[in-house]
Amino acid sequence: MNFRPSTIAIPVLGILSLFAPSFGQAPAIAPPGPADGFISVGEELIYNVSYSSVNLGQVRIRILKKMDREGGSVYVGQANIDSYRTIPFVDVHAIYDNLIDATIHSEWFQSRLKGDNGWDTVTYSYDYPKNFLFVATRPAPGDGPNIDDTLNVESFYQDGLSLFFYARSQARNKLNITVPTVVNEKKGTTAFEFLGEQTDVEIDAVDYPVDVVHFRGRAGFVGIYGLTGDFEGWFSNDDARVPILAKMEVLIGSVRIELMKWNRAGWKPPAHRGDDD
């Protein structure tokens, strides 16, 4: 029974959200910027995942709606992860759903991974006032028993898409942060080094260099499919802070995650201006 994302799911969301090693220090939370500055209802981002010259699959990330409630608002986010049909011996389909508080932390998360017998589902339900997280594991028929567990959470936590957006909130800052996360039903941390470094990258979707800010981090463990060590990403150098490109190490080598399509009102990748412009 396997409730973990595949080699395609791991690199795409992993670079921003899914890996939680312990770095031997207490979590240090940097306050995010206002969610309205970069979270846009209706935004859709599609990424191509490749290894060397081989395209493995794609990830589609969307903000479906914003819900107002007593004490604040939450955003409904979803990621769809699918391998390409042309890849032999690989048939991956996963769906991640997240309720992300407007102050950028997770309120609820669910992962669904399609297997031979149906969908294996894991759901996280946070109760921050009571300091616990309820984890419900529901395998497809024949894949194993249902499992319920409770974890103590002493602060706000990130998982799934919430850390993707937390990283966006910090992308233009210059700081090192260690963020509490829950990954694979275990508590840990993810370390980021936001460099405040403006540079440019080239992607196939546009015919000009894209103006970006660069960050990096480190997974201090060996995870599923050999995920370990350094990762890095490049976000658009504008208020939207859209992830443009990411790279990380897995068992097969260095995987590239590149923005290929987008739908965000009034936005396109910003063009980099040369030093002499």
C-alpha positions in Angstrom: 0.0 0.0 0.0 1.5 3.3 -1.1 0.0 6.7 -0.1 2.9 8.8 -1.2 3.0 10.8 -4.4 4.8 9.3 -7.3 8.1 10.3 -9.0 6.1 13.0 -10.8 4.1 14.3 -7.8 7.2 14.4 -5.6 9.3 16.8 -7.6 6.6 19.2 -8.5 5.0 19.9 -5.1 8.1 18.8 -3.3 10.2 21.8 -4.4 7.7 24.1 -2.7 5.8 22.1 -0.2 6.0 18.5 0.5 9.3 17.7 2.2 9.7 17.9 5.9 13.1 16.9 7.4 14.1 18.1 10.8 17.0 20.5 10.8 17.7 20.4 14.5 16.2 23.8 15.3 12.9 25.2 16.4 10.6 26.4 13.6 11.0 30.1 12.9 8.0 31.6 11.2 8.4 34.7 9.0 5.2 36.6 8.6 3.7 36.3 5.1 2.6 39.3 3.0 -1.1 40.0 2.5 -2.7 37.1 0.6 -4.6 39.4 -1.7 -1.3 40.5 -3.2 -0.5 37.2 -4.9 -3.4 34.8 -4.3 -5.8 35.3 -7.1 -9.2 33.5 -7.4 -9.3 31.8 -10.8 -5.5 31.6 -11.2 -4.4 28.5 -13.0 -0.8 27.4 -13.4 0.3 24.4 -15.4 3.8 23.0 -15.1 5.7 20.5 -17.2 7.9 18.0 -15.4 11.0 16.7 -17.2 14.1 14.7 -16.7 16.9 15.4 -19.1 15.0 15.7 -22.4 12.1 13.4 -21.4 8.8 15.0 -20.4 7.3 13.0 -17.6 4.0 14.7 -16.8 2.4 17.9 -15.7 0.8 19.5 -12.7 -2.1 21.9 -12.7 -2.5 24.2 -9.7 -5.7 26.3 -9.2 -7.3 28.7 -6.8 -11.0 27.8 -7.0 -12.6 30.3 -4.7 -12.3 32.4 -1.6 -14.7 31.8 1.4 -15.3 34.4 4.0 -16.0 33.2 7.5 -15.9 34.5 11.1 -12.4 35.6 12.0 -11.0 35.7 8.4 -11.1 34.0 5.0 -9.8 30.8 3.4 -8.8 30.0 -0.2 -9.7 26.7 -1.8 -6.8 25.4 -3.8 -6.4 22.3 -5.9 -3.5 20.5 -7.7 -3.9 17.8 -10.3 -0.9 15.7 -11.1 -0.9 13.4 -14.1 1.8 11.5 -16.0 1.8 11.7 -19.8 0.3 8.7 -21.6 3.5 8.4 -23.7 5.6 7.4 -20.7 5.8 3.6 -20.5 5.1 1.8 -17.2 4.0 5.0 -15.5 0.3 5.8 -14.9 0.1 8.5 -12.2 -3.0 10.4 -11.2 -3.2 12.4 -8.0 -5.4 15.2 -6.7 -4.5 17.5 -3.8 -7.1 19.8 -2.2 -6.3 22.5 0.4 -8.0 25.1 2.5 -5.5 27.9 2.9 -6.0 30.6 5.5 -5.6 34.1 4.3 -2.7 34.4 6.7 -1.1 31.5 4.7 -1.3 28.3 6.7 -3.2 25.1 6.2 -6.6 24.6 7.7 -7.5 21.3 5.9 -5.7 19.1 3.3 -6.6 16.0 1.3 -4.5 13.9 -1.0 -6.0 11.3 -3.4 -3.8 8.9 -5.3 -5.3 6.6 -7.9 -4.2 3.0 -7.7 -5.2 -0.3 -9.2 -8.2 -0.6 -6.8 -9.3 3.0 -6.8 -8.4 6.1 -4.9 -6.3 6.0 -1.8 -7.2 9.1 0.4 -5.5 10.8 3.3 -7.1 13.8 5.0 -5.7 16.3 7.5 -8.1 18.2 9.6 -6.6 20.9 11.9 -8.0 22.0 15.2 -5.5 24.8 16.2 -7.4 25.9 19.3 -7.1 22.4 20.7 -3.5 22.0 19.3 -4.2 18.8 17.4 -4.3 17.5 13.8 -6.6 14.6 12.9 -5.3 12.3 10.2 -7.7 10.0 8.4 -6.2 7.4 6.0 -8.8 5.7 3.8 -7.3 3.2 1.3 -9.1 1.9 -1.7 -10.9 -1.5 -1.2 -8.3 -4.2 -0.8 -5.4 -1.8 -0.2 -5.4 -2.1 3.6 -7.3 -1.0 6.7 -8.6 2.5 7.6 -6.2 4.3 9.9 -7.0 7.3 12.2 -4.3 9.2 14.0 -3.9 12.4 16.0 -0.8 14.7 16.0 -0.1 17.5 18.4 0.4 20.8 16.6 1.9 23.6 18.7 1.7 26.3 16.0 0.3 26.9 12.5 1.5 24.3 10.0 2.0 24.0 6.3 1.2 21.1 3.9 0.5 20.5 0.3 -0.4 23.7 -1.5 -0.3 25.9 1.6 3.5 25.9 1.6 3.6 26.5 -2.1 1.8 29.8 -1.4 3.8 30.5 1.7 6.9 30.4 -0.4 5.3 32.8 -2.8 4.6 35.2 0.1 8.3 35.3 1.0 9.9 35.1 -2.5 11.0 38.8 -2.7 12.4 38.9 0.8 15.9 38.2 1.9 15.9 35.8 4.8 16.4 32.2 6.0 13.3 30.5 7.4 12.4 27.1 8.8 8.8 26.3 8.4 6.8 23.7 10.4 5.2 21.2 8.0 3.3 17.9 8.0 4.4 15.5 5.3 3.5 11.8 4.9 1.6 12.0 8.2 4.6 13.1 10.1 5.6 16.5 11.6 8.8 18.2 10.5 10.2 21.3 9.0 11.2 22.6 5.6 14.2 25.1 5.3 14.3 27.9 2.8 17.0 30.4 2.0 15.4 33.4 0.2 18.2 35.2 -1.4 16.6 38.4 -2.6 18.6 37.7 -5.8 17.1 39.2 -9.0 18.1 37.3 -12.2 16.5 35.8 -15.3 15.5 32.4 -16.7 14.4 31.1 -20.0 11.3 28.9 -20.5 9.7 27.5 -23.6 6.4 29.3 -23.0 7.7 32.8 -23.9 10.4 34.1 -26.3 12.2 36.4 -23.8 14.1 36.0 -20.6 11.8 36.1 -17.6 12.6 38.5 -14.7 12.7 36.3 -11.5 13.9 36.1 -7.9 15.9 33.1 -6.9 15.7 31.0 -3.7 17.1 27.7 -2.6 16.7 25.2 0.3 17.8 21.8 1.5 16.0 18.5 2.3 18.2 17.0 5.0 17.1 13.4 4.5 16.7 10.7 1.9 13.1 10.3 1.1 10.9 8.3 -1.3 12.4 7.9 -4.7 15.8 9.1 -3.4 14.7 12.7 -2.8 17.4 14.4 -0.8 19.7 17.4 -0.7 19.4 20.8 -2.4 16.6 22.3 -4.3 16.0 25.7 -5.9 13.4 27.8 -7.5 12.8 31.0 -9.5 9.6 33.1 -8.9 8.4 36.0 -11.0 9.8 39.3 -9.8 6.5 41.0 -9.5 3.6 41.2 -7.1 2.2 37.9 -8.3 5.4 36.0 -7.5 4.4 33.1 -9.8 6.7 30.1 -9.7 8.4 30.0 -13.1 11.0 27.2 -12.7 12.2 24.8 -10.1 14.9 22.1 -9.9 15.5 19.3 -7.4 17.2 16.0 -6.9 15.4 12.7 -6.9 16.6 9.1 -7.5 16.8 9.4 -11.3 18.7 12.7 -11.1 17.9 16.4 -11.5 14.2 17.0 -12.3 13.1 20.3 -14.0 9.6 21.8 -13.3 8.8 24.6 -15.8 5.8 26.9 -16.2 4.1 26.0 -19.5 0.6 27.6 -19.3 -1.1 30.1 -17.1 -4.4 31.9 -16.6 -4.3 34.9 -14.2 -6.1 38.1 -14.9 -3.8 40.7 -16.3 -0.6 38.7 -15.8 2.1 37.3 -18.0 5.7 36.4 -17.1 7.6 39.7 -16.7 10.4 40.4 -19.1 13.9 40.8 -17.7 15.5 44.1 -18.3 19.2 44.0 -18.9 21.7 45.9 -16.7 22.1 48.5 -19.4 18.4 49.1 -19.9 
